[in-house]
Structures are given as structure tokens and as C-alpha cells.
Amino acid sequence: MSFFARQLFWTMPYPTTDCTGKTVIVTGSNIGLGLEAARHFVRLNASKVILGVRTVKKGEAAKTEIEASTKRKDVCEVWELDLESNTSVKAFAARVSTLPRVDILVANASIAMLDYRKVEGHESTITVNVINTTLLVLLVLPAFRMSAQKYNIQPTITVVSSGVHGFTTFPDRNAENVFETISNEKTANMSDRYVKYSCITVDFLSSVSVNSQVKC
């Protein structure tokens, strides 16, 4: 099915799986897909849903909205996570390691930039959507594995990507230094940046799991 047909005519199935007893983390969960995913997890009886957001105030507003729509209180927790900051990612992962149990991570947070901006040595889209998202996944793996062993469960990490990765041929993949090339202001094609990030993300995921998930 084509990308546009999926956008216009395909409706995702309504989630029904019971999440009783589970701890779920959703990044970028104050708006859009992240907000709706977090809302569904609360509706499905998750014991704890952590909203990983860059702006705590916006996260608290999302928490209030979720509580009002699901009629469940004291389930959501708002945790600060700024994917433009390596330090913030490490702090967030360290906090995850203190949880007694963790079952699901939906790494949804991302940005789509048309203007060139460098963050921590790389163009901002690459820093947020690729480098620090990958770092987050790798840093929380030990906590997920510990929960898997302790509770005899199969935790799931899902990195949200986009079907638009099919819109680019990603010629930069053949560069001697891919990250240097795509982060160079003179060679960065910002109009192609979001789809290029999706391509990079899909390539990374395909190297760890055919289902775009890391099963722990």
C-alpha cells in the first residue's frame, strides 16, 4: 500500500491489550502520537506511565488532559528529557535504572527542522532523532534486561520512525564520514533532512530487529 493511501485510508486497530502491572515510558508525550500513545497505556490499566518531555510544564498539562479523559489519576509521572542534551539523556536513563520494573519504552520524540542549527557537534535533527535517541535506547537496556529476568517478562523498546524514509535515496551513506557530511552546513540538505533521519533510523533498527523493536 502506498504512503499516501496509508495516510488517507488506513485506520490503526484500537488497542485492547491489558497493561495491568506494567510500567511504560513514552518520550515526546505531551503532543501528537506520543500523547495519544500515553493516553492509551493509561486507559489500558498500566500501573505507571512516564511522560518523557523536554518542557515539564507542557508535560504536566498533558498529564492533566490524560487524567481527565481516562478518569485515572496518579498513574502518569512527568520526567524531563531533552534529546538535544547528552547530559539530559544520561540523567533520564539513570532515573529509569531506579525503577523497580520497566516493561515498555516508546521512543517517539523527534524534531523536523528546515533551518540549519548545530547541537552538540551535529545538525540538530541528527542529534535528536538519531544520536541521542540511540543513546537513550542503549542506556536503558540494562534496566529492561533486569526486569525481564526478575519478572520473567519480555520488555519491548519501540523506536518510532516514519514511512517517509522511502522518499530518499540517502546518497550520503557512501560518504567517508556520514555524520560529518550530514552535519556540515555547506552539504546539509535540510529539505531532505527529516526523511533522511528516518532512513538512518530504519537502518539502525533493521540491524537489531526486523520488527523495529529491541526485545530484551
C-alpha positions as CSV (number, residue, x, y, z in Angstrom):
1,M,0.0,0.0,0.0
2,S,1.4,3.4,-0.9
3,F,2.4,6.0,1.7
4,F,-0.5,8.4,0.8
5,A,-3.0,5.6,0.7
6,R,-2.0,4.6,4.2
7,Q,-2.3,8.1,5.4
8,L,-5.8,8.6,3.9
9,F,-7.5,5.3,4.2
10,W,-5.7,3.1,6.7
11,T,-7.0,3.1,10.3
12,M,-4.9,1.5,13.0
13,P,-6.6,-1.1,15.2
14,Y,-7.9,0.2,18.5
15,P,-5.5,-1.0,21.3
16,T,-7.1,-3.5,23.7
17,T,-4.2,-5.3,25.4
18,D,-4.4,-5.1,29.1
19,C,-1.3,-3.4,30.7
20,T,-2.1,-4.1,34.3
21,G,1.1,-4.0,36.4
22,K,3.2,-2.6,33.7
23,T,5.5,0.5,33.7
24,V,5.6,2.3,30.4
25,I,7.8,5.2,29.2
26,V,6.7,7.4,26.3
27,T,9.0,10.1,25.1
28,G,7.7,13.2,23.3
29,S,4.4,12.5,25.0
30,N,3.0,16.0,25.5
31,I,1.6,16.2,21.9
32,G,0.7,14.2,18.9
33,L,1.3,10.5,18.6
34,G,3.2,10.4,21.9
35,L,0.3,11.9,23.8
36,E,-2.2,9.5,22.3
37,A,0.1,6.5,23.0
38,A,0.5,7.6,26.6
39,R,-3.3,8.1,26.9
40,H,-3.9,4.5,25.6
41,F,-1.5,3.0,28.0
42,V,-3.3,4.7,30.9
43,R,-6.6,3.6,29.6
44,L,-5.3,0.0,29.3
45,N,-4.6,0.0,33.1
46,A,-0.8,0.5,33.1
47,S,0.4,1.0,36.7
48,K,2.8,3.8,35.7
49,V,3.2,5.8,32.6
50,I,6.2,8.1,32.4
51,L,5.9,11.1,30.2
52,G,9.4,11.9,28.9
53,V,9.2,15.6,27.8
54,R,11.6,18.5,27.2
55,T,9.3,21.0,28.9
56,V,7.9,19.9,32.2
57,K,5.1,22.4,32.2
58,K,3.8,21.1,28.9
59,G,4.2,17.6,30.3
60,E,2.1,18.5,33.4
61,A,-0.6,19.9,31.1
62,A,-0.6,16.6,29.1
63,K,-0.9,14.6,32.3
64,T,-3.9,16.7,33.4
65,E,-5.5,16.1,30.0
66,I,-4.9,12.3,30.1
67,E,-6.3,12.1,33.6
68,A,-9.4,13.9,32.6
69,S,-10.0,11.8,29.6
70,T,-9.3,8.4,31.2
71,K,-10.6,9.1,34.7
72,R,-7.4,7.6,36.2
73,K,-5.2,9.7,38.5
74,D,-1.8,9.1,39.9
75,V,-0.7,7.0,37.0
76,C,1.3,9.5,34.9
77,E,4.6,10.9,36.0
78,V,6.3,13.7,34.2
79,W,10.1,13.4,33.7
80,E,12.3,15.9,32.0
81,L,14.1,14.6,28.9
82,D,15.8,17.0,26.4
83,L,17.2,15.0,23.5
84,E,19.3,17.9,22.4
85,S,21.3,17.3,25.6
86,N,23.6,14.3,26.0
87,T,23.6,15.1,29.8
88,S,19.8,15.1,30.0
89,V,19.6,11.7,28.2
90,K,22.1,10.2,30.7
91,A,20.2,11.6,33.7
92,F,16.9,10.3,32.3
93,A,18.4,6.8,31.8
94,A,19.9,6.8,35.3
95,R,16.5,7.6,36.6
96,V,15.0,4.7,34.6
97,S,17.5,2.4,36.3
98,T,16.0,3.2,39.7
99,L,12.6,1.9,38.7
100,P,11.7,-1.5,40.3
101,R,10.2,-2.6,37.0
102,V,10.0,-1.3,33.4
103,D,8.1,-3.0,30.6
104,I,7.8,-0.7,27.6
105,L,9.7,2.2,26.1
106,V,8.1,4.1,23.1
107,A,10.9,6.3,21.9
108,N,8.7,8.7,20.0
109,A,10.3,12.1,20.5
110,S,11.8,13.8,17.4
111,I,12.1,17.1,15.6
112,A,11.7,18.1,11.9
113,M,13.8,21.2,11.1
114,L,14.1,23.2,7.9
115,D,16.6,25.7,9.3
116,Y,20.2,24.5,9.9
117,R,21.2,24.5,13.6
118,K,24.1,22.7,15.2
119,V,23.6,21.0,18.6
120,E,26.4,19.1,20.4
121,G,28.6,18.9,17.3
122,H,25.9,17.8,14.9
123,E,23.0,19.2,13.0
124,S,20.1,19.3,15.5
125,T,17.8,16.8,13.7
126,I,20.6,14.2,13.7
127,T,21.5,14.9,17.3
128,V,17.9,14.5,18.5
129,N,16.4,11.9,16.1
130,V,19.4,9.6,15.7
131,I,22.3,10.1,18.0
132,N,20.6,10.8,21.4
133,T,17.6,8.5,20.6
134,T,20.0,5.7,20.0
135,L,22.0,6.6,23.1
136,L,18.8,6.5,25.2
137,V,17.9,3.1,23.9
138,L,21.3,1.7,24.7
139,L,21.5,3.2,28.2
140,V,18.1,1.9,29.3
141,L,18.7,-1.7,28.1
142,P,20.2,-2.9,31.4
143,A,17.1,-1.8,33.3
144,F,14.9,-3.6,30.8
145,R,17.0,-6.8,30.9
146,M,16.9,-6.7,34.7
147,S,13.1,-6.5,34.7
148,A,13.0,-9.3,32.1
149,Q,15.0,-11.6,34.4
150,K,13.3,-10.6,37.7
151,Y,9.7,-10.8,36.5
152,N,10.1,-13.4,33.6
153,I,8.7,-11.0,31.1
154,Q,9.7,-9.7,27.6
155,P,10.0,-5.9,27.8
156,T,9.8,-4.1,24.5
157,I,11.6,-1.0,23.2
158,T,10.0,0.6,20.1
159,V,11.6,3.5,18.2
160,V,9.0,5.4,16.2
161,S,10.1,6.1,12.7
162,S,8.3,7.2,9.6
163,G,7.3,5.8,6.2
164,V,8.8,8.9,4.5
165,H,12.2,7.2,4.8
166,G,11.2,5.7,1.4
167,F,11.3,9.1,-0.2
168,T,15.1,9.4,-0.1
169,T,18.0,7.5,-1.7
170,F,20.3,8.7,1.1
171,P,23.4,9.2,-1.1
172,D,25.4,10.4,1.9
173,R,25.5,6.9,3.1
174,N,28.6,6.5,0.8
175,A,30.5,9.4,2.3
176,E,33.7,8.7,4.1
177,N,32.3,10.1,7.3
178,V,28.5,10.1,7.2
179,F,27.8,12.1,10.3
180,E,30.3,14.8,9.4
181,T,28.8,15.1,5.9
182,I,25.2,15.4,7.0
183,S,26.1,17.8,9.8
184,N,28.1,20.1,7.6
185,E,26.2,23.3,7.0
186,K,27.6,23.5,3.4
187,T,26.5,20.0,2.5
188,A,23.4,19.5,4.7
189,N,20.2,19.3,2.6
190,M,17.6,20.4,5.2
191,S,14.6,19.9,2.9
192,D,15.6,16.2,2.8
193,R,16.7,16.1,6.5
194,Y,13.6,14.5,8.1
195,V,13.2,11.7,5.6
196,K,17.0,11.2,5.8
197,Y,16.8,10.8,9.5
198,S,14.0,8.3,9.1
199,C,16.2,6.3,6.7
200,I,19.1,6.3,9.2
201,T,16.8,5.3,12.0
202,V,15.3,2.4,9.9
203,D,18.8,1.2,9.0
204,F,19.7,1.2,12.7
205,L,16.6,-0.7,13.7
206,S,17.0,-3.3,11.0
207,S,20.4,-4.1,12.4
208,V,18.9,-5.0,15.8
209,S,15.4,-6.3,14.9
210,V,13.3,-7.0,11.9
211,N,10.2,-5.7,13.8
212,S,11.7,-2.3,14.5
213,Q,11.8,-3.3,18.2
214,V,14.5,-4.3,20.6
215,K,13.3,-7.3,22.6
216,C,15.1,-7.6,25.9
